[in-house]
């Protein structure tokens, strides 16, 4: 064994120093030390070697603490590269725990510069971009942190974002690596306006901002820890070690009494992390930032002559607006310039053409009355949506049905806090008392309404195993495409689907269907009927459900169901939990 | 077979990301990846925590663009105006919006409303043509709106 006297001797004196205080072993089990090292069960979740000072620091909080203390008192490198400058949160915590320790100060130029750039932070905000319309999987969403500038300049405030690093364009490789830890995840800091432009403008996602009640002291701790993790990386896992999960470490470093990060082990859905933050009384207030599409529709709804506005965005010919009042002209131009920018961002027109028209239209707009403040009513706060795990028990004639899923939201779930028509479930299992009824790896359904301005094609796909011909279990894959429309509280949709059933024999089929859902304050009505065409048989299926939302996490469902094998009425309840 | 092909086409589309545009004037921005394949949508990985190489930019870097001459600016102002020029143009034309309120803060303008009105009234001079660069816009703002 390699024995380094120079290194052991100071530790010997240190242990004398610590004689009356808790031992280093105990100290290394202190919750805050565990948080600073991202330790869970004494193994750090950080994978990059530059995060550790001890050789096997990843597997030993004790050795890491020992090494940190050693290098604080016996610097190996000077100034910016010293342990003193690279691990300021560890340093300050150790200083407090071992007041007599002779820490040798260094000149931290880089640290001080960066701390200076974020010295005026008034608060920290948890930012939640919600769903990308017509892409239900984005419901799993994303979260990031924002360090709010003192002067209220939120656009230039720094956003802390954790993401897997890749430029992969092949969807299959992408999916596989994202699920299996094939990418590394890193923290990054960018001005918040870049995130707004990414989510609000380009991806057309609404953003919810949850302001946290962190104190100045807690914010200071967060900043110091942020500096410690800035150049480190960890393996990225889509389901549990993801963007939303990793920023929880920063929150815990700010307020160690929190108990959020240790609650997430197998999955970390962004909305669940926000709900846990809320359960820990961390959230002070919320703010809603509408997507670009919502803003476009806001202006469109102000326009009286809708036909003219739609005509206008075909050519952007301003002579069309000659007989319109100045205020209405302003609305049409605000609608038109936003549509033009939307087309440019969607790469439907080239830059040169866009710029020429854009500046021309804006000059015309500037000759009209100034705009007063606009207000877009926020939808229901997603914090009040049902939780992601669900069990259900239904009674039908002579039998019971039991079901479970770990995530997330489907047509038979309560609607509060969700955008109507966007559904995704993972690992859904349903049994009767005698047998497995079905198991789906995933079931995605999108019913995105078409309106006068936007014309999306809805789609969905499920993959799993279910009862088919002769009540036998078949492997199934069922994609569909649909046109969806909205009328008041209702969405209705005409869909066309393909079905593949695989066992010893393959069956291919098609289906034609009609779907309707009505969303009301305490109830939801769903009608899903289809006609299926197979070589051996043509038949109808139906699902008619009425969902009564009793509490946020409890509902009563009654309905009727018909498929290739059976038809029955049922009644039962659903229970949701985190 | 036809059905199988259709199934395959719906299920396994693959998309390619667009090239980011660069420059110092209008129309500088990252693009929407127009062809979100189904698989990408299934995982929604594009924007849910998977991205290209990110940087840690607590202090802002240099621009590599011509800088404005008439007002004292810092990197924060320069970066903000360069990256948000399209939005600033839109909000200036309307005389309202978050981007010009932010600009007022960055330039230490006390009366935000008067500033917005000046941008609105002098729009043709500030954004004279589609070829205007961000530094020229800042110079024009100094001339007509401060």
Interface residues (C-beta under 8 A of the other chain):
Chain A: X113 X114 X117 X118 X129 X132 X134 X135 X136 X137 X138 X139 X140 X141 X142 X151 X152 X153 X154 X155 X156 X158 X161 X162 X163 X164 X165 X166 X167 X169 X170 X171 X172 X174 X175 X178 X183 X185 X186 X187 X188 X189 X190 X191 X193 X194 X197 X198 X199 X202 X203 X205 X230 X231 X236 X238 X242 X243 X244 X330 X334 X337 X338 X341 X344 X345 X346 X347 X348 X351 X354 X355 X356 X358 X359 X362 X363 X365 X366 X370 X371 X372 X373 X374 X442 X444 X459 X461 X477 X479 X481 X498 X500 X508 X510
Chain B: X3 X4 X6 X7 X10 X11 X12 X13 X14 X15 X16 X17 X18 X21 X26 X27 X29 X30 X31 X32 X34 X36 X37 X38 X39 X40 X41 X42 X43 X44 X45 X47 X48 X49 X50 X51 X52 X53 X54 X55 X56 X57 X58 X59 X76 X79 X80 X83 X84 X86 X89 X90 X92 X93 X94 X95 X96 X97 X98 X99 X102 X105 X106 X116 X117 X120 X121 X123 X124 X127 X129 X130 X131
